[in-house]
Amino acid sequence: MITRSQEVTPLVFGGAILGIVCFGLLIEISSRSGLNDWIYNHETLAAGILGVGAASMTALLVLWQIRQQYKVVNDERERQLVAAKSAMPLVISGLHEVSAMSFETALRMSKGEAFTPDLPELNDDYVTALQVCIQHSEPVLQKALSRFIRELQVQRARLTRAISSYQPWSEQKRLENAKTGNALADKATLTNGGYLYSSALVVMMVDELWELVGPEDGQDHVPSRARRIENLFIFGCKEVPENWPIFIGHFQRTADKRP
């Protein structure tokens, strides 16, 4: 589809001039070849032939316009996708920071620490960039980003609900948990509404996005979630994985089975 006026004007005048020239040539040829007499004697047939010709020409023009429109739409789609992907390293970095903070908050809540938890703020531009990629990218990337956004929404809903009703443990219960090697907190993760599980899963999924939209040069394969969960405790929150055997064991058995 041609949308700019400087392109439309020459096309209109050029087409008009060409039509006038063709019409004049047709009249000249008809007068010299006796075609006028044939048309006069076969008016119905001539009208049918002209109708078929006009319809064919119209169909060709419509097809040409459809192809032009498709080209413009496809070019715009490619530009938007390139722009969105160019910003994805920054988006993933921001999402990783938010998800890591969410996991740390969820972990402290699981231990009943005496603090006031806050839900880390999520930049709306990150979600917008992901949605643009979903709209204009290939099916594999569309499915992966859709699953991530869905899991992110679940995680933030669970953590928000947990924060709204959070009550720190008593000093006695925290001491008892420390004496038992974190057994109370670890066991409670199975019935705490899943906010710790979802928070850990979102961190895993953010890292996995690099394989799809991150830079291609020097990109390493991301290990399974079961292999990465202990490192999340160690490097993310300086926690000893051995103090969370129930939660980590459950996560290792189930996380990689999730889409």
C-alpha positions in Angstrom: 0.0 0.0 0.0 1.4 3.4 -1.0 0.7 6.0 1.7 2.9 9.0 1.0 1.4 11.8 -1.2 4.7 12.3 -3.2 4.3 8.6 -4.3 0.6 8.8 -5.0 0.5 11.9 -7.2 2.9 10.6 -9.9 1.2 7.3 -10.0 -2.3 8.9 -10.5 -1.2 11.2 -13.3 1.0 8.5 -14.9 -1.9 6.1 -14.9 -4.3 8.6 -16.4 -1.9 9.5 -19.2 -1.2 5.9 -19.9 -5.0 5.2 -20.0 -5.6 8.0 -22.5 -2.8 6.8 -24.7 -4.0 3.2 -24.7 -7.6 4.3 -25.4 -6.5 6.4 -28.3 -4.4 3.5 -29.7 -7.4 1.2 -29.3 -9.7 3.6 -31.3 -7.0 4.0 -34.0 -6.5 0.2 -34.4 -10.3 -0.4 -34.4 -10.9 2.1 -37.1 -8.2 0.7 -39.4 -8.9 -3.0 -38.8 -12.7 -2.9 -39.1 -13.1 -3.9 -35.5 -15.7 -1.2 -35.1 -18.0 -3.0 -37.5 -17.5 -6.3 -35.7 -18.2 -4.7 -32.3 -21.4 -3.1 -33.7 -22.6 -6.5 -35.0 -21.7 -8.4 -31.8 -22.5 -5.9 -29.1 -23.3 -8.5 -26.4 -20.2 -10.6 -27.0 -18.0 -7.5 -27.1 -19.5 -6.2 -23.8 -18.8 -9.6 -22.2 -15.2 -9.6 -23.4 -14.7 -6.0 -22.1 -16.3 -7.0 -18.8 -14.0 -10.0 -18.4 -11.0 -7.9 -19.2 -12.0 -5.2 -16.8 -12.6 -7.7 -14.0 -9.3 -9.3 -14.7 -7.5 -6.0 -14.5 -9.3 -5.1 -11.3 -8.3 -8.4 -9.7 -4.7 -7.9 -10.7 -4.7 -4.4 -9.2 -6.3 -5.7 -6.0 -3.7 -8.5 -5.8 -0.9 -6.0 -6.3 -2.3 -3.7 -3.6 -2.6 -6.7 -1.2 1.1 -7.6 -1.8 2.2 -4.0 -1.3 0.2 -3.8 1.9 1.6 -7.1 3.2 5.1 -5.9 2.4 4.6 -2.7 4.4 3.0 -4.5 7.4 5.8 -7.2 7.3 8.5 -4.5 7.2 6.9 -2.7 10.1 6.7 -6.0 12.0 10.4 -6.6 11.4 11.4 -3.2 12.6 9.4 -3.5 15.8 10.8 -6.9 16.5 14.4 -5.7 15.9 13.8 -2.7 18.2 12.3 -4.9 20.9 15.1 -7.5 20.7 17.8 -4.8 20.8 16.5 -3.8 24.2 16.0 -7.3 25.5 19.5 -7.5 27.3 18.5 -4.5 29.3 15.0 -5.9 29.9 16.4 -9.3 31.0 18.9 -7.7 33.3 16.1 -5.7 34.9 13.8 -8.7 35.2 16.6 -10.7 36.8 17.2 -8.0 39.4 13.5 -7.9 40.3 13.1 -11.7 40.4 16.2 -12.1 42.6 14.9 -9.5 45.0 11.5 -11.2 45.0 13.2 -14.6 45.8 15.2 -13.1 48.6 12.1 -11.5 50.1 10.2 -14.8 49.8 13.0 -16.7 51.5 13.2 -14.3 54.4 9.4 -14.6 54.9 9.7 -18.4 54.8 12.1 -18.1 57.8 9.7 -15.8 59.6 12.2 -13.0 59.9 11.3 -9.8 61.7 11.0 -7.3 58.9 8.5 -5.5 56.7 8.5 -7.2 53.3 7.8 -5.2 50.1 7.0 -6.3 46.6 9.8 -5.3 44.3 8.6 -2.8 41.7 8.3 -4.1 38.2 8.9 -1.7 35.3 5.9 -1.7 33.0 8.3 -1.2 30.0 9.7 -4.6 30.6 6.4 -6.3 30.1 5.6 -4.1 27.1 8.9 -5.1 25.4 8.0 -8.8 26.1 4.5 -8.3 24.6 6.0 -6.7 21.4 8.3 -9.7 21.0 5.3 -12.0 21.5 3.3 -10.2 18.8 6.0 -10.2 16.1 8.3 -13.1 16.8 8.5 -16.7 15.7 6.2 -19.3 17.4 9.0 -20.8 19.6 9.8 -17.5 21.2 6.1 -16.6 21.4 5.4 -19.7 23.5 8.4 -19.2 25.8 7.6 -15.5 26.5 3.9 -16.2 27.0 4.8 -18.9 29.6 7.2 -16.6 31.3 4.7 -13.7 31.6 2.0 -16.1 32.9 4.4 -17.5 35.5 5.5 -14.0 36.5 1.9 -12.9 37.1 1.3 -16.0 39.2 4.4 -15.4 41.2 3.7 -11.7 41.9 0.1 -12.6 42.8 1.2 -15.2 45.3 3.9 -13.0 46.8 1.5 -10.0 47.1 -1.0 -12.1 48.9 1.7 -13.5 51.3 3.0 -10.0 52.0 -0.4 -8.7 52.8 -0.9 -11.3 55.5 2.7 -11.7 56.7 3.3 -12.0 60.4 6.9 -12.5 61.6 7.6 -15.5 63.8 8.1 -15.1 67.5 11.6 -15.0 68.8 11.1 -18.4 70.4 10.0 -20.0 67.1 13.0 -18.4 65.2 15.4 -19.8 67.8 13.7 -23.2 67.6 14.1 -23.1 63.8 17.8 -22.3 64.1 18.3 -25.1 66.6 16.7 -27.7 64.2 18.8 -26.6 61.3 16.0 -24.7 59.6 13.7 -27.7 59.7 10.6 -25.6 60.6 11.1 -23.2 57.7 11.9 -25.9 55.2 8.9 -28.0 56.1 6.6 -24.9 56.0 7.5 -24.2 52.4 5.2 -27.1 51.4 2.1 -25.3 52.8 3.0 -21.6 52.4 1.0 -20.9 49.3 3.8 -21.6 46.8 5.2 -18.0 46.8 8.8 -19.3 47.4 8.5 -22.0 44.7 7.1 -19.5 42.2 9.8 -16.9 43.1 12.6 -19.5 42.5 10.9 -20.6 39.2 10.8 -17.1 37.8 14.5 -16.6 38.5 15.2 -19.8 36.6 13.0 -18.7 33.7 14.6 -15.3 33.4 18.0 -16.9 32.9 16.5 -19.2 30.3 15.4 -16.2 28.2 19.0 -15.5 27.3 19.0 -18.5 25.0 16.1 -17.1 23.0 16.6 -13.4 22.9 20.1 -12.7 24.4 23.2 -12.0 22.4 24.3 -15.0 20.2 28.0 -14.6 20.5 29.5 -16.4 23.4 26.2 -17.7 24.6 26.3 -20.8 26.8 23.7 -23.4 27.3 21.6 -22.9 30.4 21.7 -26.0 32.7 18.5 -27.6 34.0 16.6 -25.9 36.8 17.3 -28.8 39.1 21.1 -28.2 38.8 20.7 -24.4 39.3 18.5 -24.3 42.3 21.3 -24.8 44.9 23.4 -22.1 43.3 20.4 -19.7 43.7 20.4 -20.3 47.5 24.2 -20.0 47.7 24.9 -17.0 45.5 21.5 -15.4 45.6 20.9 -15.3 49.4 24.1 -16.8 50.9 22.0 -19.7 52.2 23.2 -23.3 52.8 21.3 -25.6 50.5 21.6 -28.4 53.0 19.3 -26.4 55.3 16.5 -26.6 52.7 16.4 -30.3 51.7 12.6 -30.6 51.5 12.1 -27.5 49.3 15.1 -28.1 47.1 14.2 -31.8 46.7 10.7 -30.9 45.7 11.9 -28.2 43.3 14.4 -30.5 41.6 11.7 -33.2 41.1 9.1 -30.9 39.6 10.6 -27.7 38.2 12.0 -29.1 34.9 8.6 -30.8 34.2 6.9 -27.5 34.1 6.6 -25.9 30.6 
